[in-house]
Amino acid sequence: MNKKARILVFTGNGKGKTTAALGLVLRAIGHQMPTFVIQFIKTGGATGELAALQQLPFVRIEQMGLGFVPPQEHPAFKRHKKAAQTALQKAKTVVNSRRYKVVVLDEVCNALDKKLISQNAVLSLIKNAPHSKIIVLTGRQAPHALIALADTATEMTCLKHGFESGRPAEKGVEF
């Protein structure tokens, strides 16, 4: 029997990282496994996944980000960094809670890439997670150290995207 948490990473520049994680959430709640989703970047509450998950049993979702992250030299960057660090503290509490079996850290890799949170803090969270947990991490630019810790890592590759032909983001598809 494994003595570490089950770790899955969904990364890459293609579409589908959050969608894959939410598919796993649906599977877990179908088995009545308590699940918590923390969104590190998303905000505003206008996403279909937020509306849907709030209606389902066995799952809780919190948007803790402030939206698109500005460059580090922008005055608003500090607020984004504080929000991501608060989300990471929430993640530690949830991962160490006996209440939740599955924890999704949505866009945590983006938060790492944008230097909102430290890689060491995320790696420590995962390494010290109770072995009974399933932790899913999503976002572009997953660091090699995170992929090395994962049991399963999937890279989404964009072959073609509607944005390229002028299609705007569409309700039910992009949000």
C-alpha positions in Angstrom: 0.0 0.0 0.0 1.3 3.5 -0.9 2.2 5.7 2.0 1.7 8.9 0.2 -1.2 10.9 -1.2 -2.4 10.2 -4.8 -1.2 13.2 -6.9 -2.5 14.1 -10.4 -1.2 17.0 -12.5 -3.1 18.4 -15.5 -0.8 21.0 -17.3 0.1 22.3 -20.7 -1.0 25.1 -23.1 -4.0 23.4 -24.4 -7.6 23.7 -23.2 -9.0 21.1 -20.8 -7.0 21.2 -17.6 -9.8 22.4 -15.3 -12.3 20.4 -17.3 -10.3 17.2 -16.7 -10.0 18.0 -13.0 -13.8 18.6 -12.8 -14.4 15.3 -14.5 -12.5 13.6 -11.7 -14.6 15.6 -9.2 -17.8 14.3 -10.8 -16.4 10.8 -10.5 -15.4 11.2 -6.9 -18.7 12.7 -5.8 -20.5 9.9 -7.6 -18.8 7.7 -5.1 -19.8 10.1 -2.3 -16.2 11.2 -1.7 -16.2 14.6 -0.1 -14.3 17.0 -2.4 -13.0 20.6 -2.2 -12.0 22.7 -5.2 -9.8 25.8 -4.6 -9.5 28.1 -7.6 -6.2 30.1 -7.3 -6.7 32.6 -10.1 -10.4 32.6 -11.1 -12.8 35.1 -9.6 -16.2 36.7 -10.3 -18.5 33.7 -9.9 -19.7 33.8 -13.5 -18.4 30.3 -14.5 -20.5 27.3 -15.2 -18.4 25.1 -13.0 -19.0 27.3 -10.0 -22.8 27.3 -10.6 -22.9 23.6 -11.2 -20.7 22.5 -8.3 -22.6 24.7 -5.8 -25.7 22.6 -6.6 -24.1 19.2 -6.1 -23.7 17.2 -2.8 -20.2 16.2 -1.5 -18.4 19.1 -3.1 -17.4 22.6 -2.1 -15.7 25.2 -4.4 -14.1 28.5 -3.6 -12.8 31.0 -6.0 -9.9 32.7 -4.2 -8.1 34.5 -7.0 -8.5 38.0 -8.3 -8.5 37.2 -12.1 -5.8 37.8 -14.6 -2.5 38.4 -12.9 -0.7 41.6 -13.8 3.1 41.8 -14.2 5.1 41.9 -11.0 5.9 45.6 -11.3 2.2 46.5 -11.5 0.8 47.9 -8.2 -2.0 45.3 -8.2 0.4 42.4 -8.2 0.8 42.5 -4.4 -2.9 42.0 -4.0 -2.9 39.0 -6.3 0.1 37.5 -4.4 -1.7 37.9 -1.1 -4.8 36.3 -2.5 -2.8 33.3 -3.8 -1.0 32.9 -0.5 -4.3 32.9 1.3 -5.5 30.2 -1.1 -2.4 28.2 -0.3 -3.1 28.5 3.4 -6.7 27.3 2.8 -5.3 24.4 0.7 -3.1 23.3 3.7 -6.1 23.4 6.0 -8.3 21.5 3.6 -5.6 18.9 2.7 -4.9 18.2 6.4 -8.6 18.1 7.3 -10.2 14.7 7.8 -13.4 16.0 6.1 -12.2 15.9 2.4 -10.9 13.0 0.4 -10.3 14.8 -2.9 -8.7 18.3 -3.1 -8.4 20.2 -6.4 -5.9 23.1 -6.6 -7.1 24.7 -9.8 -4.6 26.9 -11.6 -2.0 26.4 -8.8 0.6 25.9 -11.5 -0.3 29.3 -13.0 0.2 30.8 -9.5 3.6 29.2 -9.3 4.6 30.4 -12.7 3.5 34.0 -11.9 5.6 33.9 -8.7 2.5 34.4 -6.5 3.4 31.4 -4.3 6.6 29.5 -3.7 7.3 26.1 -5.3 8.8 24.8 -2.0 5.5 25.6 -0.2 3.5 23.6 -2.7 5.9 20.7 -2.8 5.9 20.6 1.0 2.1 20.6 1.1 2.0 17.6 -1.3 4.9 15.7 0.3 3.3 16.0 3.8 -0.3 15.3 2.7 -2.0 12.4 4.4 -1.7 9.3 2.4 -5.5 9.0 2.2 -5.8 12.1 0.0 -6.2 12.6 -3.7 -4.8 15.9 -4.8 -5.3 17.3 -8.3 -3.2 20.3 -9.5 -3.9 22.1 -12.7 -2.5 25.0 -14.7 0.0 25.9 -17.3 3.8 25.6 -16.7 3.8 22.9 -14.1 7.3 22.8 -12.7 9.4 19.6 -13.3 9.6 19.0 -9.5 5.8 18.9 -9.3 5.5 16.5 -12.2 8.2 14.3 -10.6 6.1 14.0 -7.5 2.9 13.2 -9.4 1.6 9.7 -9.8 -0.1 10.8 -13.0 0.8 13.9 -15.1 -1.0 14.9 -18.3 0.0 17.6 -20.7 -2.8 19.2 -22.7 -1.6 20.3 -26.1 -3.5 22.7 -28.2 -3.9 21.5 -31.8 -6.4 24.2 -32.8 -8.4 26.8 -30.8 -11.5 28.8 -31.8 -9.8 32.0 -30.6 -7.4 31.7 -33.5 -10.3 32.0 -36.0 -11.9 34.8 -34.1 -14.4 32.9 -32.0 -14.9 34.7 -28.6 -15.1 32.9 -25.3 -18.4 31.2 -25.1 -20.6 30.4 -22.1 -20.5 26.6 -21.4 -17.3 26.1 -23.3 -14.7 28.5 -21.9 -16.5 29.6 -18.8 
